[in-house]
Amino acid sequence: MMSDRFIRQPFMGHKALFDCGNLLLSDDDSRLPQGLLQALLKRHTTGDWGDIPCDFCQTNQYALEFGCSLLSCFFHPGKGIRLVVIRTTADRTLTTIQVHL
C-alpha cells in the first residue's frame, strides 16, 4: 500500500543547482533504499533529469531560470523498482518522490 511521509534530507555532498526543500516520499513499504534515494536526488538537483524526453529537459532548463516546477523520471533504477518520479515545486519548498513498483 502506498504511503506518504516526510523524510529527512540526506547529506548530498555536492553543489546543487537548486534547493529541493522538504522531501515527501510516496512509496510502497519503504522499498527505496537510502543510497538509491540519495543518488537519484543528486541527479535531480544537479540537472540530470533522467529518462524524460528532450522537450522536458528544455522545460526544466527554463524552469531553473524562471522559477517553475521541475520534473525528473528514472526508469528501473534498481531493487525491483519500475519508476521513480521526482517533482520539485516552483517555490522550491517541496520535492515529492514517487516510487512505482
Secondary structure in CASP SS format (residue, H / E / C, confidence):
PFRMAT SS
TARGET T0000
AUTHOR 0000-0000-0000
METHOD secondary structure of the structure
MODEL  1
M C 1.00
M E 1.00
S E 1.00
D E 1.00
R E 1.00
F E 1.00
I E 1.00
R C 1.00
Q C 1.00
P C 1.00
F C 1.00
M C 1.00
G C 1.00
H C 1.00
K C 1.00
A C 1.00
L C 1.00
F C 1.00
D C 1.00
C C 1.00
G C 1.00
N E 1.00
L E 1.00
L E 1.00
L E 1.00
S E 1.00
D E 1.00
D E 1.00
D C 1.00
S C 1.00
R C 1.00
L C 1.00
P C 1.00
Q H 1.00
G H 1.00
L H 1.00
L H 1.00
Q H 1.00
A H 1.00
L H 1.00
L H 1.00
K H 1.00
R H 1.00
H H 1.00
T H 1.00
T C 1.00
G C 1.00
D C 1.00
W C 1.00
G E 1.00
D C 1.00
I C 1.00
P C 1.00
C H 1.00
D H 1.00
F H 1.00
C H 1.00
Q H 1.00
T H 1.00
N H 1.00
Q H 1.00
Y H 1.00
A H 1.00
L H 1.00
E H 1.00
F H 1.00
G C 1.00
C C 1.00
S C 1.00
L E 1.00
L E 1.00
S E 1.00
C E 1.00
F E 1.00
F E 1.00
H E 1.00
P E 1.00
G E 1.00
K C 1.00
G C 1.00
I E 1.00
R E 1.00
L E 1.00
V E 1.00
V E 1.00
I E 1.00
R E 1.00
T E 1.00
T C 1.00
A C 1.00
D C 1.00
R C 1.00
T C 1.00
L E 1.00
T E 1.00
T E 1.00
I E 1.00
Q E 1.00
V E 1.00
H E 1.00
L C 1.00
END
